[in-house]
């Protein structure tokens, strides 16, 4: 039984977490796919709609960060507006995703984000 615990701990330590900047980029792509491009705020209802349409998890990095909180259920998300301002209006979601993921400097993500 002790060996099983050791194996479980080894699996937990080898599992890698997705970096916050990558999670933000993925969420920007999901939000754009759902039609939230150009916005600099999201509500909890918006986040639930994004989850329902794309399967993307609720963004704890957004919802649990007090510096992003603008009120009850309303969160500041300037990276979304910055990312959509940097692309052509005729670009499709996949082209936007490629541009966002290819240029990490296009997104101003905070280094120290509480998760």
C-alpha positions in Angstrom: 0.0 0.0 0.0 2.9 2.4 0.7 4.2 1.7 -2.8 0.8 2.9 -4.3 1.1 6.2 -2.4 4.7 6.6 -3.8 3.4 6.0 -7.3 0.6 8.6 -6.9 3.0 11.2 -5.6 5.4 10.5 -8.5 2.6 11.1 -11.0 1.6 14.3 -9.3 5.1 15.7 -9.4 5.7 14.8 -13.0 2.4 16.4 -14.2 3.2 19.8 -15.7 1.0 22.8 -15.2 0.1 25.0 -18.2 1.8 28.4 -17.8 -0.5 31.3 -17.0 0.4 33.1 -20.2 -0.6 30.1 -22.3 -3.9 29.7 -20.3 -4.6 33.4 -21.0 -3.9 32.9 -24.7 -6.1 29.9 -24.9 -8.9 31.7 -23.2 -8.5 34.7 -25.6 -9.0 32.3 -28.5 -12.0 30.7 -26.9 -13.6 34.1 -26.1 -13.0 35.3 -29.7 -14.6 32.1 -31.1 -17.7 32.9 -28.9 -18.0 36.5 -30.2 -16.5 38.4 -27.2 -13.7 40.0 -29.3 -13.1 43.7 -28.7 -14.3 43.6 -25.1 -12.1 44.5 -22.2 -14.4 43.0 -19.5 -16.1 39.7 -19.1 -18.9 38.7 -16.7 -19.3 35.4 -15.0 -22.2 34.7 -17.4 -19.9 35.3 -20.3 -17.3 32.9 -18.9 -20.0 30.3 -18.4 -21.1 30.8 -22.1 -17.5 30.4 -23.2 -17.2 27.1 -21.2 -20.5 25.8 -22.7 -19.6 26.6 -26.3 -15.9 25.7 -26.3 -15.3 23.4 -23.3 -12.7 25.7 -22.0 -12.5 25.6 -18.2 -13.6 28.6 -16.1 -10.6 31.0 -15.8 -9.5 30.9 -12.2 -6.6 33.2 -13.1 -9.2 35.8 -14.0 -12.0 35.2 -11.4 -9.7 34.8 -8.4 -7.5 37.8 -9.1 -8.7 40.7 -7.0 -6.9 43.2 -9.2 -9.1 42.1 -12.1 -12.3 42.3 -10.2 -14.5 45.2 -11.3 -17.6 44.4 -9.3 -19.8 41.4 -8.5 -19.3 38.9 -11.4 -17.5 41.4 -13.6 -13.8 41.0 -14.5 -11.2 43.2 -16.3 -9.7 41.3 -19.3 -7.7 43.9 -21.3 -5.7 41.2 -23.0 -8.8 40.2 -25.0 -9.2 43.8 -26.4 -5.5 44.2 -27.0 -5.4 40.9 -28.9 -8.4 41.7 -31.1 -7.2 45.2 -31.8 -3.9 43.8 -33.1 -5.7 41.6 -35.8 -7.5 42.4 -39.0 -11.3 42.4 -38.8 -11.5 39.9 -41.7 -9.3 37.4 -39.9 -11.1 34.2 -38.8 -10.7 32.7 -35.3 -8.0 30.2 -36.4 -5.9 33.0 -38.0 -6.3 35.1 -34.8 -5.3 32.1 -32.7 -2.2 31.5 -34.9 -1.3 35.2 -34.6 -1.8 35.2 -30.8 0.0 32.0 -30.1 2.8 33.0 -32.5 3.4 36.4 -30.9 3.5 36.2 -27.1 4.4 39.9 -27.0 1.0 40.8 -28.4 -0.5 40.0 -25.1 0.3 41.9 -21.9 0.0 39.1 -19.3 0.9 39.8 -15.7 3.8 37.6 -14.5 2.5 37.2 -11.0 -1.1 36.1 -11.2 -2.8 34.3 -8.3 -4.2 30.9 -9.4 
